[in-house]
Amino acid sequence: MAQVKTAFGRTAVRWCGDPAAGPGEYHVEWTVDEDITWGRNAKPATGTGPEVRPGGHCVVLRGRLNLEEDGVAVLHLDDANILLDLTDPLPDGIVGTWVELFIEREKIALYPYEL
């Protein structure tokens, strides 16, 4: 697990980079390895703006939820885009709104990359 500090919150998630990597700034790709089910692990946000925070046994991600032209769901978390797998179509009126995802900590991973 890695301690993550962003401009919009802190939490701990699975690190998929060099295990010996020390503290510092990294460019990362966020991945969610859990299917999103509206009403179970995805709900309307209680606020606006991106946020990352611990939520007990899970991590809470707040961002704008959109559907791409090909039907792929994407959570826009500040300048990161996280691709999501949906179990069912989203309810009417949800696309483009702020949502919160409640994801098991082990099901979120960060992959570092070089620019």
Secondary structure by P-SEA (a helix, b strand, c coil): ccccccccccccccccccccccccccbbbbbbcccccccccccccccccccccccccbbbbbbbbbbcccbbbbbbcccbbbbbbbccccccccccbbbbbbcccccbbbbbbcc
